[in-house]
């Protein structure tokens, strides 16, 4: 029974609809049964959480410059010159990021003489995984980023550890989450002298990484491990035994 249910779940894990609901809920979905109409579907909804870890293969640093004062035009011109200055500094320091993105200049508030520009630099992690000197090399990169920000008179945040291709690990975390949702549903069904007979739907509540800028930070990411956490809500059809 469990293998058949998990096979059905694999076909249903598709959308990222977020819902705030209790961990386990029993309800009847549809109209009440009347003559000539089908009875409502009895459902048990259960929440599951799963994790999958992996070795990060890239690291990102984010720079932000917000010039202000003088005139609005001067602030925009200073921000617009940031990308050129950044490229020159990278070349001078012999730093070659695998990816670099500078979305462009923005004006946060027309009532203020201020502008904003951001840059994201991403580096491969291969050389930092060496046991003998990887951590030391990583410290060197972080110090380079701090020095770069000081020279450019901007702020820098990071390091943000990540994967270039997150999908396989996210699927692994989702599979663990849907597996962990089943035991609670099964226990509730048994308490009502019923059994779970099918999967109605799966909702992906959220997928977070502890290496990302905002969401999950516990445990802290390391050079050897970042964790993907998935939370799902599975609706099971049950019937009396």
N, C-alpha and C positions, 0 to 999 in steps of 0.2 A: 504493500500500500504506500509506504513512504517513498519508495523509488518512483512510483507512478506520479505521486504528488509533486515531487521535486522536478520531474521531467516537465510537468505542466507549468510549474513556476518558472522554469528556465525560458519558456516561450512567452510568459506574461511580463517579465521584467523589462519594461520599455520606457515608461514615462517618468518625469521628475516632478510629479504633483506633490506639493507639500501640504500636509494636513496635521492639525493639532488635535489628537484624539487619545483616549485612554489606551494603555498597553494591551488590554484584552477586553473585548466587548462582544456580547451576544445580542443579535437583533434579527428581525425579520424584514427583508427588503421586498418592496412591491405592495400592491393593493391586497387588502384582506380578501380571502377566498369567498366567492359568492357562486351561486349556481351557474354552471357553464364557463367559469373562469378558473385559471390555474391558481393554486395556493401560493402565498408569498414564499420566497426562498429563505430558509433559515441559514444564518451566517454567523460564524465566529471570526472576529477580527483580532489578530495578534500582532504585536510589534516585536521586531527582532533587530539586534545590532550585531554587526560582524566587522572584523578587522583583517587587514592583510598588510604585511610589511615588505619592504624592498630596499635595495641599495640605491640612493639617489644618483642620477647620472648627470645632473646639471645644477648650477647654483646661480641665483639672480640677485643683483643689487639694483636698487632704485634711487635715482638722483632727482632732486627737485630744487629748482631755482625760482624764487618769487621776488623779483626786483620791485621796489616801490620808491616813492619820493620823486621829486621833480615833476615831470609831466607824464601823462599816460603814454604819449608817443615814445618818450625816452625809455619807459619801463618795457614797452613792447619791443623796441629795438634791442635792448639789452638781452631780453629773453630770446629773441630771434637769433642772436649771435652765439647762443649757448652751444648749439650743436657743432658749429665750426670749432669753437674753443675746445670742446670735449674731444673731437677727433684729433686735434693737434696734440693734446695732452696724452691721449692713448698712444699715438705714434711715438711721442718722445719717451714714454715709459716702456715702450715695446710690449704693450698689452694688446692682445688680439681676442676680443670676445667672440664666441661662436654666433651670437645674435646681439643686435643692437637696435633699439626702437626709440625714436623720438617723435611722439605723435604730433607735436606742434605747439604753438603758443596759444594760451587762452587768457581771457580777461575775466577774472572771477566776479568783479563788481564794477559796473560802469560808473558808479559814484566815487570810486577810489582810483588813484593813480598807481595802479599795480597790475602786474601781469604774472603769468605762471607758465613754466615749461618743465616737463619731466622727461627722464631718459631711463631706459631699462637695459642693463648690460647682463648678458648671460654667458657663463663659462662652462665648459665641460669639466666633469669631476674625475676623469680617469686617473690623472696623476696624483690626486689627493687620496686615492684608495690604497696607495702603497704603505705597507705596515711600517717600514723603516723611517720614512720622512714625510708621509702624507699629511699628518696634522701640522707639521712645521711649514710645509708649502702652503697649506690652506691659511694659516695665520698670516703668511707673507702676502697672500692675495687680499685678505681683509685689510691689512695695513696699507696696501696700495690703494684700495678703494677709499679709505679714510683720507689718505694724502691727496688723492684726486679731488675729493669733495672740498678739502681745505683750499686747494689751489683755485678751484672754480668758484669758491665762496658760495657753496650750496649745501644742502643737507643730503645725507645718504642713509638708506635703511637696508636691512638685510643682515646676514645672508639668508635667502629663501631657498631651501633645498627642494628639488623637484625631480620629476621624470619628464623626458621629452614625449614619451607615449604613455599616458596614464590609463588608457582603456583596459588593458589586461588585468592590472592590479585592482582597478575599480570593480571589474566583473567578479574577481575573486572575493573581494569584500562583500559584494552584494550576494553572492552565492552563500557565504557564511551567514549573512544576516537572515536570509530566507530560511536557511536550515535551523537557525536559532529561534525563529518565530513559531515553528511547528510544535515543540513540546508543550508550551503553554496552552495552545489551542486543543491539542490532544487531551490534556488533563481536564480542561473545561468540558469537552465533549463527554469524556468518561464519567464526570461527575453528574451529568444529566442522562446517563445510560444511553449515550449516543456515540456515533463514530464519525470522524472526518471522512468524507467520501470524494471531495473534489476541491480544486482551487478555483475561486471565482475571479480574483484579480490580485495584483500586487501593486502597491504604491511605493515609489522611492521617495522617502521623506527628505533625506539629505545625504550627501557624500562629501566628506571633509578630509583634508590632509593636514597633519601636524607640522608640515614644513611650509605651509602657505602663509601669506601675510597676516590674515585675520583669524580664521576659525579656531581649530583645535591646536593647543600647544602642550598638552600633557599626555604622554611624556614628551620632553623636548626632542626634536629631531637630532640625529647625529650623522657623522660622515658615513656611517655604515647602515643606517636604518631610518627610513621615514615610514609613517603609518597612515594608511587610508582607512577611514571608518565610515561604514555605510549603515543607514537606519531605514528599515522598510516596514510597511504594514501590509500584512497578507490577510485576505478574506477567504475563509474556507467554508464550503458548504457541508453541513452535517445532517445526519438523519438518525432516527431512533434505531437501536439494535434489536 
